[in-house]
Amino acid sequence: MSVTSPRVAVLAGGLSHERDVSLRSGRRVAEALRGVGVEVTVHDVDADLVPALTQLRPDLVWPLLHGASGEDGSVRDVVRLLGIPMLGTDPRASRVAWSKPISKTVVARAGIATPDFVTFPQTLFHELGAGPVLELLDARLGLPLVVKPSRGGSALGVSLVTTHDYLPRAMVDCFSYSDTALVERAVEGVEVGVSVVDTGDGPIALPAVEIVTDGPYDYDARYNPGRTEYFAPARLSAGLARRAGEVAVAAHRALGLERISRTDLIVDPAGEVWFLEVNSSPGMTETSLLPQAAEAAGHNLGELYRSLVRASLAA
Amino acid sequence: MTEQQPPVRVTSGHPTSTAAAGTRLDPWLDSYADRTHAMRASEIRALFAVANRPEVVSLAGGMPFLEGLPLDDLAELAARTIATRGLTAMQYGSGQGDETLREQILDVMRLEGIDAHPDDVVVTTGSQQALDLVTRIFVDPGDVVVAEAPSYVGALGVFRAYEAEVVHVPIDADGLVPELLDDTLTALARAGRRVKLLYTVPNFHNPAGVSISLERRPRILEIAARHGVLVLEDNPYGLLGFDREPLPAMRSMSDDGVIYLGSFSKTFAPGYRVGWAVAPHAVREKLVLASESAILCPSNASQLAISTYLQTCDWRGQIKAYREQYRERRDAMVDALAEHLPDASWTVPDGGFYTWVRLPEGLDAKDMLPRAVTARVAYVPGTAFYFDGQGADHMRLSFCFPTPERIREGVRRLAGVVRAERELVELFGTSSGTSRDTMHAPGPDLA
């Protein structure tokens, strides 16, 4: 094994709904690493993966998978069984972070504010009937609400519900992607993504990136340049910017994340910072937030990624 | 993410300490032509990235099954062509296309009754390009193109790119309905709209599978002529009928009212990218100019490959082999649908690649796609084939590429998806309405 010229195997693709995003993340990271002289191979998650990794014995595996099996820890578990070091969060913590309801519960216990919510599997509606439960949602949580798959990314299956009539439709859309729905109070405010990286001295928050979209921050807004305006750093006061960073690092620690993460937050008009969700395998595409944050902090992406690789190997 | 009205985004009341300007990550955002504004990445398109994986039974693609081609013979032909005519194959050629090939194309078209002159033929890089060039020379922004309901997704993409509006006319088991065409054109004329083209896929329609009956063809031509509308006849599948001889092409019934588009993609192979247009004299002149400005000339290497193939190999026999192959797959598809999806309804094509399936009441093919991907089966939602958001209650299933076993497996998986979706829709009492936004082209291998 060589710390000075490590051989890195990037995993990208897989069979989730976010395969396309993952392929782009993987490609971009591989390019950046190669640009600073790191030897990189890129592998899809398919029947060739285990034989390829067994034969290649890379120094480090960097999974850049989004969506189930990639982000829920299962592929990481396989790599762990292969005995190859991995960049990022361990499989068990990945699994916790992948579940929005569980990660919200964990961070709430650590004193971080997160919007009130319920978690409903589809089976619950079969048992209790849709009508009564949806009425309760309206009455107890109130509108506007956000309905999202309890496990998922890229805003797939996510709806902002502002009228009661739309709620059934939002549930159907959500259940197309996952068998469990998270329904939470919608918080108005400045939407920011705060990326956290640990190059060996503990987790540090990069500058918050503010997201302003015309319309919802849906799949098109995320991956098609033009619909969304990004402010890196976010247009927050110094105090609020610091607070957002603290919340992201606190979430990263509370969930036992390692090396790299991105926390999505809303800063409301009263200055309260609300945790929405955390991503242990954040997007690294041309329009993703972490690369923008890194560049706002003055980092060269390739060098930053190489530092992450080295820190993983030294750990 | 969907919503009813845009959320209010309130920026923090605290003063900003960093006054960095926002970025939209694209420095050329303000430079794009108006015609690109419809271009969007949709999550549907991204889902198709999964469809290409071998674990997924894709009933979505329009790729022909090529394993029956005589590759050794073709390799030998290719070697011989380069050895004997390499300097021609490698060089620029005529903007209108290789003359020998144009003559050979006449032999191919004769099988569908077309009688033309080699000078009427313009060879293009796939008939897709011919479609693009015809639209380029005829359609101004705001013009109307009339098309079947549904219509070929690749054509809709071209019409959008030239900022046309597409008006759909219903079809039935015998294809485009002449009376409804007449009504539509009359209504458009009354509303002062300029209709430039009637776009039709008359044989083994993509996606609907049906063909325009013999009886209707001259009637449609008469109606179009009466309204001063040029007919664009797009015919890649005409020779791929399973049990009958080809019907006479519309071009065979009208010299100057029809532009005919032909292709070798399905009767031989798509990889060479060779198609053609047959157009009335004056139109053809403009097409050649347009083609030259787009590509200078079609590929000599590809044209010579096709030309030597037509000269040397049993191309008619190959078409016959394709017909058998696709018939077997059609049978597997139809049998599987009857067994696993009795509550749906579907067209039974007697040629071509596709069946057009109507979902049970209340289901939305576009909404159902993520669940299908999870279940490892893919199809193209019906919304792709309409300009105006219709089609959510249909899906196109193609049987051209997978083996009969895989087709059966795919339909079996699809039945599970439909069942689960139905449960969900019944639970919440929602019904499929018009899709929220139009679907954009999934990509070339799915068209």
Contacts between the chains, C-beta under 8 A, distances in Angstrom:
chain1	res1	chain2	res2	distance
A	15	B	50	5.7
A	15	B	53	6.1
A	15	B	55	6.3
A	15	B	56	7.6
A	15	B	376	7.7
A	16	B	50	7.6
A	17	B	43	7.6
A	17	B	46	7.5
A	17	B	47	6.2
A	17	B	50	7.2
A	17	B	370	5.8
A	17	B	373	6.3
A	17	B	374	7.7
A	18	B	46	7.5
A	19	B	46	7.4
A	19	B	49	4.8
A	19	B	50	4.9
A	19	B	53	8.0
A	20	B	45	7.9
A	20	B	46	3.9
A	20	B	49	4.0
A	21	B	46	7.0
A	23	B	49	6.9
A	46	B	53	7.3
A	46	B	55	7.8
A	122	B	424	6.9
A	122	B	427	7.5
A	125	B	427	5.4
A	125	B	428	7.4
A	126	B	423	7.9
A	126	B	427	6.5
A	130	B	427	5.3
A	130	B	428	5.1
A	130	B	429	7.0
A	144	B	7	7.6
A	154	B	43	7.4
A	155	B	1	4.8
A	156	B	43	6.0
A	156	B	370	6.9
A	157	B	370	7.2
A	158	B	1	4.4
A	159	B	1	6.0
A	159	B	2	4.8
A	159	B	3	6.6
A	160	B	1	6.4
A	160	B	2	7.5
A	160	B	3	4.0
A	160	B	7	6.2
A	161	B	3	7.5
A	162	B	3	6.4
A	162	B	4	5.2
A	162	B	5	6.2
A	162	B	7	8.0
A	163	B	4	5.7
A	166	B	4	5.9
A	168	B	428	3.9
A	168	B	429	6.0
A	168	B	430	5.1
A	169	B	2	7.7
A	169	B	428	7.6
A	169	B	430	5.3
A	170	B	2	7.2
A	171	B	428	5.4
A	172	B	367	6.9
A	172	B	424	5.7
A	172	B	425	6.4
A	172	B	428	5.3
A	172	B	430	5.2
A	173	B	2	6.6
A	173	B	367	6.7
A	175	B	424	5.4
A	176	B	367	5.7
A	176	B	368	7.0
A	176	B	370	4.7
A	176	B	371	5.2
A	176	B	421	7.8
A	176	B	424	7.7
A	177	B	370	5.1
A	177	B	371	7.9
A	186	B	7	7.6
A	188	B	7	6.9
A	188	B	8	6.1
A	188	B	9	7.5
A	188	B	10	5.8
A	189	B	9	7.9
A	189	B	10	6.3
A	189	B	12	7.5
A	190	B	9	7.4
A	190	B	10	7.5
A	190	B	11	5.6
A	190	B	12	5.4
A	191	B	9	7.3
A	210	B	22	7.9
A	212	B	9	6.3
A	212	B	22	6.7
A	214	B	6	7.2
A	215	B	3	7.9
A	215	B	6	5.9
A	216	B	1	3.8
A	216	B	2	6.9
A	216	B	3	5.5
A	216	B	7	7.6
A	217	B	1	6.6
A	218	B	1	4.0
A	218	B	2	7.6
A	218	B	43	7.7
A	219	B	1	7.9
A	219	B	41	7.3
A	219	B	42	7.1
A	219	B	43	3.9
A	219	B	46	6.9
A	220	B	40	5.4
A	220	B	41	5.7
A	220	B	42	6.3
A	220	B	43	7.5
A	223	B	41	5.3
A	223	B	46	7.6
A	224	B	40	5.9
A	224	B	41	4.3
A	225	B	24	6.1
A	225	B	25	4.3
A	225	B	26	3.8
A	225	B	29	7.1
A	226	B	24	5.6
A	226	B	25	7.9
A	226	B	26	5.6
A	226	B	29	5.2
A	227	B	24	7.9
A	228	B	24	6.8
A	228	B	25	7.9
A	229	B	22	4.0
A	229	B	23	7.0
A	229	B	24	5.4
A	230	B	22	6.1
A	230	B	23	5.4
A	230	B	24	7.4
A	230	B	25	6.6
A	231	B	20	6.2
A	231	B	21	7.9
A	231	B	22	4.7
A	231	B	23	7.8
A	232	B	20	6.9
A	232	B	23	7.4
A	233	B	18	4.8
A	233	B	20	6.3
A	234	B	18	7.7
A	235	B	11	6.1
A	235	B	12	7.3
A	235	B	16	4.2
A	235	B	18	6.8
A	235	B	19	7.8
A	235	B	20	8.0
A	236	B	12	5.7
A	236	B	14	6.9
A	236	B	16	6.9
A	236	B	17	7.7
A	236	B	18	8.0
A	237	B	12	6.8
A	237	B	14	3.7
A	237	B	15	5.9
A	237	B	16	6.8
A	237	B	17	5.8
A	238	B	17	4.6
A	239	B	14	7.2
A	240	B	12	6.1
A	240	B	14	5.9
A	241	B	17	7.3
A	241	B	18	7.7
A	267	B	12	5.8
A	269	B	10	5.2
A	269	B	12	6.8
A	269	B	13	5.9
A	271	B	12	7.0
A	271	B	14	6.7
A	286	B	25	6.9
A	287	B	25	5.5
A	292	B	23	8.0
A	292	B	25	7.9
A	296	B	20	7.6
